[in-house]
Amino acid sequence: MKNLRLLVSEIITEAMKDPRSEKLQTDFALYHGHAVSNYENYILYNKDKMKSMMRHHLRTAISQLSGDEPVFPDDNFAFQHSPHFEMAIRSVFARILPFCVVAVIQTIRPDSSCNGAAQVNRAAAIEGYGPTLYDLVMSIEKYGIIPDRSSVSRSARKIYRFYAEKRPDVEKKYLDPDGVTDIIDDDCEDHAKNNEMIENAYKDAFELWLKNYNPDLYNAVDTQYFTKHPHFAVMLIKQNYSDRFVIDDIVTQWKRDRENIEKNLFKFSPTQVFEPDEELDLSFNTDYAKEAYTSLRQAHDDFLFILNEMVEDILENEYEVVESFSGMFEKLKPMAYHNILNHFFNAHYEGAAN
């Protein structure tokens, strides 16, 4: 187990910027909020870079708002707390944040069950921070994530394929587009436009089940039976082999065991070699970065508090105005972040792969 943890740590380190790293935890912050409909927005940004930019632009904005002279006369304190002033100051934040963003993800609840996973509706990144944010989102989504069901960029496909083939710490589950399994939890629109991956996995899982159920029967059964759907195969086996084996309960036993097999099909029968697009017909989940998510999200809240103090500091030291601006940046509406995410996405999305 220790060796597996070391291997996983090495894989994560090689593949991306680890969200638990000192640099991420020191210099970055994460916004996560709900904007419209059932969208969830995630914005990973460099707060250290933003802090230096904000001080300069806040000074400029306050200077412009103050007028010529006197800057903030004693009899005009109400102006500082006017909606116009606070909105103008918050707009500085909204204008500067896009220059400090390194990755965004927007999720939505899919129309089908899809293993309960959140669908990545939009994703874009720079400087290799895409996988970092994917892992953070997976870690706090209880049932993980699935790729967008309509289009996926080339860079995102590489991430999903890496998850499928080289991330043993990421839990994989098949998505079932056409009712191959009886459970409805895995029902989901497919990308590969066929059922071969989950069909083959189900048949292999049934073959393994039969081998455990009755090894002698397994050795005697015509291998052609393993090319058929398990429900059909088990009926044929009972029909054609009950005179040679005591298998009266084979159908009942299969019905009893199959739900567990279907719910854990990838564990019973993992795909070793993925055909093109098949990595997109899986859900992915992990929780190793849950604490990193919590601390990065807290870093965002703390950063907003620091910005409030920055405004107070500029007013006191440069304009001799002492006022509290507690909570001013926290009032920035979720729709503003939603627009920032969309702006970054439109600027950096590379387009869907063919």
Secondary structure, DSSP 8 states (H G I E B T S, - for coil): -HHHHHHHHHHHHHHS--TTSHHHHHHEEEEEEE-STT-EEEEEEEHHHHHHHHHHHHHHHHHHHH-SSSSS-GGGHHHHTSHHHHHHHHHHHHHHGGGTEEEEEEEE--SS-GGG-EEEEEEEESTT-HHHHHHHHHHHSTT-EE--SS--BHHHHHHHHHHHHH-TTSEEEE-BSS-SSS-STTB---SSSS-HHHHHHHHHHHHHHHHHH-HHHHHHS-GGGGGS-HHHHHHHHHHHHTTTS--TTHHHHHHHHHHHHHHTHHHHS--SS--TTGGGGEEEE--TTHHHHHHHHHHHHHHHHHHHHHHHHHHHHHH------TTTGGG--HHHHHHHHHHHHHHH---B--
